[in-house]
């Protein structure tokens, strides 16, 4: 859903899209729904609400996070070399106000001074 990529989670039409996307699943009374695209996790709560919280929602974001944490715990040599509590820079191929809003949303704080524009030939 490009609506998610545009960070339009409060768009009034989102519920109508849910009806279109999920009506068959709701009719079939599914037990679980796997959110296969990474950005679907951003609307996981809204999807759960659409299904009246009666469908188990499986989001890969949580699974990947847990797997990465487990991997780093088992591979201390990598974990010890990770920079923690340092300033971060993000290299981007596009840079505009909307992009800044999206990056800030995903990362939880404003990063406009940490975005470095790179040219891709």
C-alpha positions in Angstrom: 0.0 0.0 0.0 1.6 3.2 -1.1 -0.5 5.0 1.5 1.7 3.5 4.2 4.9 4.5 2.4 3.6 8.0 2.3 3.0 7.9 6.1 -0.7 8.6 5.7 -1.8 6.4 8.6 -4.6 8.7 9.6 -6.0 9.1 6.1 -9.8 8.6 6.3 -9.8 6.3 3.2 -7.5 3.7 4.9 -10.4 1.9 6.5 -12.0 1.7 3.0 -8.8 0.2 1.7 -8.8 -2.3 4.5 -12.3 -3.4 3.5 -11.1 -3.9 -0.1 -7.8 -5.7 0.8 -9.1 -7.8 3.7 -12.8 -8.5 3.1 -12.2 -12.0 1.9 -10.0 -12.8 5.0 -12.6 -11.3 7.3 -15.4 -13.3 5.6 -13.3 -16.5 5.9 -12.7 -15.8 9.6 -9.0 -16.4 9.4 -7.0 -17.2 12.6 -3.8 -15.4 11.7 -2.5 -12.9 9.2 1.2 -12.6 8.2 2.2 -9.0 7.4 4.7 -9.8 4.6 5.8 -6.3 3.7 8.0 -4.4 6.1 5.9 -1.3 6.1 2.7 -3.2 7.1 3.9 -3.3 10.6 3.4 0.4 10.8 -0.4 -0.1 10.6 -0.5 -3.4 12.6 -2.7 -1.9 15.3 -5.2 -0.6 12.8 -5.3 -4.0 11.0 -5.8 -5.7 14.3 -8.7 -3.3 15.1 -10.2 -4.0 11.6 -10.3 -7.7 12.6 -11.8 -6.8 16.0 -8.5 -8.1 17.6 -9.7 -11.7 16.9 -6.9 -12.4 14.3 -3.3 -13.1 15.3 -1.2 -10.6 13.5 2.3 -11.8 12.7 4.7 -9.0 11.8 8.2 -9.7 10.5 9.5 -6.5 12.1 9.4 -8.0 15.6 10.7 -11.4 14.4 13.7 -9.8 12.6 14.4 -7.6 15.6 14.4 -10.6 17.9 16.6 -12.6 15.5 19.1 -9.8 15.2 19.3 -9.3 19.0 19.9 -13.1 19.4 22.5 -13.1 16.7 24.4 -10.2 18.2 24.3 -11.8 21.6 25.8 -15.0 20.1 28.4 -13.0 18.2 29.9 -10.6 20.7 32.8 -9.8 18.3 30.3 -8.0 16.1 28.2 -6.5 18.9 31.3 -5.0 20.6 32.3 -3.2 17.4 29.0 -1.5 16.9 29.0 2.2 17.6 26.5 2.9 20.3 25.4 6.3 21.4 27.3 8.0 18.6 26.1 10.5 16.0 24.6 8.8 13.0 24.7 9.9 9.4 22.2 8.5 6.8 23.2 8.5 3.1 20.2 9.1 0.8 19.7 9.4 -2.9 16.8 11.9 -2.6 16.4 14.8 -0.2 13.3 16.9 0.2 11.0 18.0 3.0 8.6 15.0 2.6 11.6 12.6 2.8 12.8 14.3 6.0 9.3 13.8 7.5 9.3 10.1 6.6 12.9 9.5 7.9 12.1 11.3 11.1 8.9 9.3 11.5 10.7 5.9 11.0 13.6 6.8 13.2 11.6 8.5 16.0 13.3 11.9 15.9 14.4 14.6 13.5 17.4 13.7 11.5 17.6 16.5 8.9 21.2 17.5 9.8 22.3 13.8 9.6 21.1 13.2 6.0 23.9 13.2 3.5 22.9 13.4 -0.2 24.8 11.1 -2.5 24.7 11.2 -6.3 24.0 8.0 -8.1 25.2 7.9 -11.7 
